[in-house]
Amino acid sequence: MAKITQTWSIICKVRDSFSSLLPLFFSCGLVLLVARFLAPDTIMGVSSSSSSNIAMVAALKKNNILTSTVAAEAMKQIDRADFVLPDTPAYVDSPQPIGHGATISAPHMHGYCLSLLSDYLKPGSAVLDVGSGSGYLTAVFALMVGENGRAVGVEHIPELVERSIQSIKKGNAAHLLETGRLSVHASDGKLGYPDAAPYDAIHVGAAAAVVPDALVSQLKPGGRMVIPVGQFMQDLIVIDKKSDGSLKQHSEMGVRYVPLV
């Protein structure tokens, strides 16, 4: 009986200790839940904040977020600071507002998307950036596909289109604007940009409720699209179009982006 009483006493102490931690578990879980679903364009558990563009890219590589050497070199050549608003921390690993209800994606999301698309961004390739916003990633794409490639950005807010063009002119992709190998257009992103289709790679920088048929039709056989899909709960979907036109897709990770409108 004494052993039973002693054992029960231990069980009760463990129970009481666990119960006392429940509010902490709940509060931590609530914080993670809010961060996961309310912070646009983020995933949990990533920290690559830096004090310079070069350091930012180095941190993304160190954390195995940016796995493409070619993409890393292109990111080094396009300074993120040219694409954010004045007095905005350009290299902090979080999305930043760029006005008109839009954001520039967090550096880690740029790193992930570039890594997923790098094999389809060879010199001479064609790439479409839907919801191009600040124009930052469009410029990086343009450097990767080069002088004989084509990089097209589509953004539905005309003011952002104009600002993105001015931002691109500040950096190393300016000459591609001049030659027409890089262009940014004010248009409905859900419709893509058929004038330059088909594309080897399509990146979508805002969340669609469903994958737009127009983007699928503009993806070249053998090409790849990366697109966030969903409303409150979203997934970063990777779509590969096979040579026969059939599609293979998978969810790469859970994300939170602003909506594609």
Sequence and secondary structure as in RCSB ss.txt:
>XXXX:A:sequence
MAKITQTWSIICKVRDSFSSLLPLFFSCGLVLLVARFLAPDTIMGVSSSSSSNIAMVAALKKNNILTSTVAAEAM
KQIDRADFVLPDTPAYVDSPQPIGHGATISAPHMHGYCLSLLSDYLKPGSAVLDVGSGSGYLTAVFALMVGENGR
AVGVEHIPELVERSIQSIKKGNAAHLLETGRLSVHASDGKLGYPDAAPYDAIHVGAAAAVVPDALVSQLKPGGRM
VIPVGQFMQDLIVIDKKSDGSLKQHSEMGVRYVPLV
>XXXX:A:secstr
 HHHHHHHHHHHHHHHHHHHHHHHHHHHHHHHHHHHHHSTT  TT     SSHHHHHHHHHHTTS   HHHHHHH
HHS GGGGS TT  TTSSS EEEETTEEE  HHHHHHHHHHHGGG  TT EEEEET TTSHHHHHHHHHH TTSE
EEEEES HHHHHHHHHHHTTSTTHHHHHHTSEEEEES GGG  GGG  EEEEEE SBBSS  HHHHHHEEEEEEE
EEEEESSSEEEEEEEE TTS EEEEEEEEE   B  
